[in-house]
Amino acid sequence: MANDNEPDLEYSELAGEFTEDGLTVLVDISRPAGTQLDWRLAVVTPDDDVTEWDEPFPTDREAFDEFLATVQRDGIKSFFLDGDVPTLQ
């Protein structure tokens, strides 16, 4: 059941699962539906570790580019809390 205090969200076409080095995260790029407000960026791991950016982005492309830059700079493992990175069998 949805929380009535939460606005409906519009999700970017760039949002979705992203996999690198055998690890998959959900890239959540959204804004309140029916608005032209800036886009919010969050990354969610399968264990529900959530990394949220404090500042919104003017476009969904800028949000996704920031996600890609973070993966390139810090690696996808940076989104997993210490010790939560799954090991590949």
N, CA, C and O of each residue as an XYZ file, in Angstrom:
356
protein
N       0.841     -1.181      0.000
C       0.000      0.000      0.000
C       0.884      1.243      0.000
O       1.809      1.337      0.807
N       0.623      2.172     -0.868
C       1.444      3.376     -0.990
C       1.166      4.325      0.169
O       0.046      4.406      0.674
N       2.188      5.023      0.569
C       2.077      6.037      1.611
C       1.478      7.287      0.973
O       2.024      7.804     -0.001
N       0.365      7.777      1.509
C      -0.305      8.935      0.926
C       0.532     10.205      1.001
O       0.284     11.152      0.255
N       1.523     10.238      1.893
C       2.371     11.414      2.025
C       3.495     11.433      0.996
O       4.147     12.460      0.806
N       3.723     10.309      0.336
C       4.782     10.222     -0.659
C       4.228     10.625     -2.023
O       3.187     10.114     -2.437
N       4.911     11.538     -2.733
C       4.427     11.892     -4.069
C       4.678     10.741     -5.046
O       5.608      9.954     -4.872
N       3.838     10.658     -6.069
C       4.109      9.697     -7.138
C       5.396     10.119     -7.825
O       5.674     11.309     -7.971
N       6.175      9.134     -8.245
C       7.453      9.434     -8.873
C       7.435      9.075    -10.346
O       6.784      8.121    -10.772
N       8.164      9.863    -11.101
C       8.427      9.601    -12.512
C       9.854      9.081    -12.580
O      10.771      9.709    -12.052
N      10.045      7.940    -13.225
C      11.381      7.348    -13.312
C      11.977      7.602    -14.687
O      11.288      7.537    -15.706
N      13.261      7.889    -14.693
C      13.984      8.114    -15.935
C      14.082      6.819    -16.736
O      14.107      5.728    -16.167
N      14.137      6.951    -18.058
C      14.403      5.808    -18.922
C      15.810      5.263    -18.676
O      16.105      4.127    -19.048
N      16.675      6.055    -18.056
C      18.046      5.630    -17.768
C      18.129      4.817    -16.481
O      19.150      4.185    -16.209
N      17.065      4.829    -15.692
C      17.041      4.064    -14.447
C      16.929      2.576    -14.762
O      16.392      2.185    -15.798
N      17.443      1.757    -13.854
C      17.332      0.316    -14.033
C      18.548     -0.391    -13.463
O      19.377      0.209    -12.780
N      18.633     -1.674    -13.758
C      19.747     -2.465    -13.247
C      21.012     -2.170    -14.039
O      20.975     -1.931    -15.246
N      22.131     -2.195    -13.325
C      23.441     -1.976    -13.931
C      24.374     -3.032    -13.356
O      24.460     -3.188    -12.138
N      25.072     -3.755    -14.221
C      25.965     -4.821    -13.782
C      27.379     -4.551    -14.266
O      27.600     -4.209    -15.428
N      28.328     -4.710    -13.361
C      29.749     -4.626    -13.701
C      30.506     -5.552    -12.767
O      30.186     -5.649    -11.583
N      31.507     -6.229    -13.303
C      32.321     -7.165    -12.515
C      31.468     -8.195    -11.781
O      31.810     -8.616    -10.676
N      30.359     -8.601    -12.394
C      29.500     -9.611    -11.789
C      28.606     -9.100    -10.667
O      27.896     -9.887    -10.041
N      28.628     -7.805    -10.404
C      27.804     -7.209     -9.351
C      26.722     -6.347     -9.996
O      26.994     -5.593    -10.930
N      25.496     -6.464     -9.490
C      24.371     -5.711    -10.041
C      23.802     -4.782     -8.982
O      23.616     -5.170     -7.828
N      23.528     -3.546     -9.394
C      22.866     -2.567     -8.532
C      21.682     -1.991     -9.305
O      21.615     -2.092    -10.530
N      20.755     -1.389     -8.573
C      19.635     -0.690     -9.177
C      19.948      0.801     -9.167
O      20.186      1.384     -8.109
N      19.948      1.411    -10.339
C      20.161      2.846    -10.460
C      18.784      3.496    -10.491
O      18.016      3.296    -11.432
N      18.477      4.274     -9.460
C      17.165      4.887     -9.292
C      17.297      6.381     -9.585
O      17.878      7.130     -8.799
N      16.753      6.803    -10.723
C      16.761      8.214    -11.122
C      15.299      8.633    -11.240
O      14.574      8.149    -12.110
N      14.871      9.536    -10.359
C      13.451      9.873    -10.315
C      13.227     11.323     -9.899
O      14.128     12.006     -9.411
N      11.987     11.763    -10.114
C      11.535     13.082     -9.666
C      10.032     12.990     -9.451
O       9.394     12.062     -9.948
N       9.455     13.943     -8.715
C       8.000     13.911     -8.536
C       7.294     13.939     -9.895
O       7.633     14.742    -10.765
N       6.315     13.058    -10.062
C       5.593     12.947    -11.337
C       4.870     14.242    -11.675
O       4.342     14.928    -10.800
N       4.859     14.558    -12.963
C       4.128     15.719    -13.442
C       4.808     17.048    -13.164
O       4.187     18.105    -13.278
N       6.094     16.996    -12.797
C       6.828     18.229    -12.513
C       8.027     18.349    -13.436
O       8.380     17.416    -14.157
N       8.630     19.500    -13.397
C       9.897     19.713    -14.097
C      11.023     19.890    -13.077
O      12.052     20.495    -13.376
N      10.817     19.355    -11.871
C      11.839     19.460    -10.831
C      13.071     18.654    -11.222
O      13.026     17.813    -12.120
N      14.175     18.930    -10.528
C      15.412     18.223    -10.801
C      15.292     16.749    -10.428
O      14.413     16.352     -9.664
N      16.194     15.953    -10.984
C      16.207     14.507    -10.801
C      17.042     14.126     -9.586
O      18.097     14.711     -9.341
N      16.566     13.141     -8.824
C      17.284     12.585     -7.678
C      17.949     11.282     -8.115
O      17.404     10.538     -8.930
N      19.134     11.016     -7.563
C      19.878      9.805     -7.902
C      20.130      8.993     -6.646
O      20.599      9.516     -5.635
N      19.812      7.701     -6.720
C      20.117      6.758     -5.653
C      20.545      5.442     -6.294
O      20.091      5.086     -7.381
N      21.424      4.732     -5.602
C      21.862      3.413     -6.051
C      21.540      2.429     -4.932
O      21.878      2.666     -3.772
N      20.881      1.317     -5.285
C      20.437      0.334     -4.306
C      21.057     -1.018     -4.643
O      20.967     -1.477     -5.782
N      21.687     -1.658     -3.651
C      22.268     -2.982     -3.848
C      21.211     -4.050     -3.572
O      20.151     -3.739     -3.030
N      21.485     -5.305     -3.939
C      20.535     -6.382     -3.640
C      20.255     -6.538     -2.137
O      19.200     -7.048     -1.760
N      21.190     -6.104     -1.274
C      20.984     -6.167      0.177
C      20.338     -4.901      0.726
O      20.299     -4.698      1.940
N      19.828     -4.041     -0.169
C      19.175     -2.784      0.207
C      20.109     -1.768      0.847
O      19.670     -0.926      1.630
N      21.408     -1.843      0.517
C      22.314     -0.738      0.850
C      21.956      0.382     -0.121
O      21.904      0.154     -1.330
N      21.708      1.594      0.393
C      21.282      2.707     -0.454
C      22.309      3.830     -0.385
O      22.684      4.283      0.697
N      22.753      4.269     -1.552
C      23.621      5.440     -1.665
C      22.812      6.506     -2.383
O      22.396      6.319     -3.526
N      22.590      7.644     -1.697
C      21.824      8.737     -2.292
C      22.714      9.965     -2.428
O      23.505     10.269     -1.535
N      22.583     10.659     -3.529
C      23.298     11.913     -3.725
C      22.490     13.018     -3.057
O      21.264     13.052     -3.163
N      23.183     13.917     -2.369
C      22.514     15.009     -1.661
C      21.904     16.030     -2.623
O      20.808     16.540     -2.389
N      22.615     16.316     -3.686
C      22.176     17.359     -4.607
C      21.466     16.743     -5.810
O      21.940     15.748     -6.358
N      20.345     17.315     -6.227
C      19.658     16.827     -7.425
C      20.389     17.264     -8.696
O      21.307     18.083     -8.653
N      19.965     16.706     -9.814
C      20.588     16.970    -11.112
C      19.560     17.602    -12.045
O      18.394     17.207    -12.034
N      19.978     18.583    -12.856
C      19.041     19.245    -13.774
C      18.435     18.287    -14.801
O      17.288     18.465    -15.211
N      19.202     17.270    -15.219
C      18.686     16.307    -16.199
C      18.968     14.887    -15.710
O      19.879     14.653    -14.915
N      18.164     13.949    -16.203
C      18.412     12.553    -15.852
C      19.735     12.070    -16.438
O      20.393     11.212    -15.849
N      20.130     12.607    -17.585
C      21.415     12.228    -18.203
C      22.580     12.631    -17.298
O      23.534     11.868    -17.145
N      22.510     13.824    -16.697
C      23.578     14.256    -15.784
C      23.644     13.344    -14.562
O      24.731     13.036    -14.074
N      22.490     12.915    -14.070
C      22.468     11.998    -12.930
C      23.121     10.675    -13.313
O      23.946     10.152    -12.563
N      22.759     10.129    -14.474
C      23.327      8.855    -14.908
C      24.821      8.983    -15.169
O      25.589      8.082    -14.833
N      25.239     10.096    -15.765
C      26.665     10.317    -16.013
C      27.446     10.374    -14.704
O      28.578      9.893    -14.639
N      26.853     10.958    -13.659
C      27.511     11.003    -12.345
C      27.641      9.589    -11.780
O      28.673      9.242    -11.206
N      26.605      8.779    -11.942
C      26.684      7.376    -11.514
C      27.829      6.670    -12.239
O      28.648      6.004    -11.606
N      27.887      6.815    -13.572
C      28.946      6.156    -14.345
C      30.329      6.639    -13.930
O      31.263      5.841    -13.843
N      30.468      7.927    -13.675
C      31.749      8.481    -13.244
C      32.157      7.903    -11.892
O      33.335      7.634    -11.659
N      31.185      7.713    -11.002
C      31.475      7.129     -9.689
C      31.931      5.684     -9.838
O      32.878      5.261     -9.175
N      31.266      4.926    -10.704
C      31.673      3.533    -10.943
C      33.085      3.496    -11.518
O      33.902      2.673    -11.105
N      33.376      4.380    -12.464
C      34.707      4.397    -13.072
C      35.771      4.789    -12.051
O      36.858      4.210    -12.033
N      35.465      5.766    -11.205
C      36.432      6.279    -10.230
C      36.603      5.335     -9.031
O      37.726      5.046     -8.618
N      35.484      4.860     -8.480
C      35.522      4.131     -7.210
C      35.194      2.644     -7.333
O      35.425      1.881     -6.395
N      34.657      2.228     -8.483
C      34.264      0.834     -8.676
C      32.857      0.580     -8.169
O      32.366      1.275     -7.280
N      32.214     -0.428     -8.747
C      30.842     -0.744     -8.348
C      30.792     -1.227     -6.902
O      29.765     -1.085     -6.238
N      31.895     -1.796     -6.407
C      31.934     -2.278     -5.029
C      31.755     -1.151     -4.018
O      31.410     -1.402     -2.863
N      31.987      0.080     -4.440
C      31.869      1.210     -3.511
C      30.432      1.413     -3.031
O      30.213      2.095     -2.030
N      29.453      0.835     -3.724
C      28.057      0.981     -3.317
C      27.634     -0.060     -2.280
O      26.560      0.047     -1.689
N      28.476     -1.059     -2.064
C      28.167     -2.107     -1.099
C      28.814     -1.759      0.234
O      29.984     -1.380      0.277
N      28.054     -1.886      1.324
C      28.618     -1.625      2.642
C      29.735     -2.625      2.905
O      29.700     -3.743      2.389
N      30.712     -2.240      3.691
C      31.855     -3.102      3.987
C      31.419     -4.506      4.332
O      30.567     -4.712      5.196
N      32.003     -5.463      3.657
C      31.726     -6.852      3.956
C      30.491     -7.406      3.276
O      30.235     -8.607      3.363
N      29.716     -6.567      2.599
C      28.483     -7.042      1.964
C      28.650     -7.396      0.504
O      27.681     -7.792     -0.143
N      29.860     -7.264     -0.038
C      30.061     -7.558     -1.454
C      29.959     -9.069     -1.660
O      30.726     -9.828     -1.068
N      29.020     -9.506     -2.493
C      28.888    -10.945     -2.683
C      30.113    -11.520     -3.377
O      30.715    -10.865     -4.228
N      30.478    -12.731     -3.020
C      31.608    -13.378     -3.667
C      31.088    -14.226     -4.806
O      30.027    -14.843     -4.708
N      31.837    -14.249     -5.871
C      31.448    -15.025     -7.036
C      31.909    -16.453     -6.847
O      33.058    -16.689     -6.474
N      31.034    -17.407     -7.098
C      31.357    -18.826     -6.937
C      31.976    -19.350     -8.193
O      32.324    -20.528     -8.266
